[in-house]
């Protein structure tokens, strides 16, 4: 396929051609051909992105022309040519000198039209503030832009472009950020280039850096320790809450197994897993724990194999790792044998849900067998006979018997009883019978030798999600739809019941603390503590869907989170408690506290944004900008302005009055070719730096050495070094500079939190890397005195609170490694990916 014709084909045509071409060759060539086509499709996507950006640039420049035409006409009529002016035509920005006529500056064969002219006026320092007010929020292109990627223009004017501007620089085909070239000089000073997905981005070096090449990048002196884990995974996991003799509750979320002391309200963490933990089992000695995880992928997309860890809950020391290279996709269920805990039964998440039994101390697999193609929810050894194993799940309950090194299964016979769609859970009674809870709301009693139903007991409206046997033979059951917890006698007569509040969801699992007190895990990721008499209160809470919004209070140890579950939650980072939670009508995607800390603004998924009183949760303002989702909210340092970044490519500026309780539209910043992703204010509150989805940086005029009140933009000179080799531009979701301006924390797409030295302007900068999240990390923020760092997981719905240690204290802004002021230095892309923006 010739590349010229390939770019003209539709996606469907490309796929059809790929299939026909592959089927015509030998089967051994399929991977190579498929890989080639994937590379070509990716190249086509990149080209389309560039075309869209270039077309947006052209439209924006046409609007600028209309504003500049009257002034240029006056100058042309007077026969004057500015000392340094620019001519924009067909995607070119050409310098025009006094000795060169406008007609001579054009590419050969291109006519001169008045509407194609843009004038750049000399910069004046006098009365700057008055001039900026008169100009308002406008955008002025200043840096020379190379030819666009529009093919017709490249073919039509290739010769003229070479004569008029010189050859365009080569654009790498690699999507990874390329090392910066040697520093070069431009009208704005020294600059270097980096590449993201083939797009060159010029970064201007601050004035007082004399030799960029001699700058040295070191590890930051600060480090992070995991301090607290907010949340619990109850929405899609079962049997994952236990109580140890130490008084600690054991549960998991993301890649962390949490040991939470219910009375002392302290946490310890087991952190040896490399991806999300999916199941737990407690050894008969009540000390050892087995935890299984799902399969993951590394940063290159290669699969990581799942495994099971057996570890000591007292010392958190890993005793054994089993199943690496054996299990597929993940580990769904684990169970210790009830004799001395010698054996461990594991069911993986492969298509056949392989059931294997291990002598875990010897790390040897005793036997393995296919269980079923249907989902499996639970597995247990019989307490009376280790050779008997029970499994349950979708449309089945299986009774397994081990004999002569093999396992044979018998399916439970429902007989005259309606077969439920799901057998959700089961326990063993003191007499050895098996009690199952199903999706019809029944508790079925199975004979221990007949594998037939002996008794059916109506228990709940909706599913029976969990069963728990108490000492003395009493039974607890937890309902789904009805949210009830019922205590049953040994002969299944109901004794007591209670209902948990609707806001916590359904009952997912129950753990017995002392016979009277219970812990209850819920489907809305909460853990409740209480009794039938006194009711239940939440001791662990969390979000139930992907989170993106995170803001820290400017003067207190408070932070706010919001996400796709339409909840906004205010947390206390000091006592690790939930202050309040309020329901949003739409997904909350971004947030920021006002500098006085009295209100917090929250951007929603529809262009609507709210301002809430931090103390009362009262909505003090409700406004809408556009009809697309908002991605960033940012108050100016003095709180007099609020910038709202939207997916409609605009930044809306509001004047803020009455301490953050009244807002009026001040202006709108235009210029981006794609949706806004990040923005920051300068320390004087007069300038904005912003990033967009197509790797643009728009910024203020003459801000090479300007200092920024915050630094959350992922593209900029001071954070160039955070981009890892092989990144495609979406691998970093967020970053945040500390208030001390010593370190920068980075949230990446590979479940990692990084800590870099700040500033970090050179590629391949070293960093401390931290695990814990089981999904892409969506946001990071430091608390007001940099004592802690907060990080949000995406799909893992987990909030991790990290303690910052080392590096000294105070708000020092001295940088021993890089001795230059903290200032922004962003430049212009050769394909329009970066332009200056003058704002007031």
Helices and strands as residue ranges (DSSP letters): H 3-7, H 11-24, G 27-29, H 30-77, E 85-89, E 92-96, H 102-105, G 114-116, E 117-118, H 128-135, H 151-165, E 184-186, E 189-196, E 199-204, G 212-214, E 223-230, E 242-243, E 248-253, E 256-261, E 266-270, E 277-282, E 288-293, E 296-297, E 303-304, E 308-312, E 318-322, E 331-336, E 343-348, E 354-359, E 364-370, E 376-381, E 388-393, E 396-403, E 406-411, E 423-428, E 434-438, E 442-446, E 453-458, E 464-469, E 475-479, E 484-488, E 494-499, G 502-504, E 507-512, E 518-522, E 527-531, E 535-540, E 547-552, E 558-563, E 567-572, E 577-583, E 588-593, E 599-604, E 608-613, E 619-624, E 630-635, E 641-646, E 651-657, E 662-669, E 676-681, E 688-692, E 697-699, G 717-722, E 732-737, E 743-748, E 753-757, E 767-770, E 777-782, E 788-793, E 799-805, E 834-836
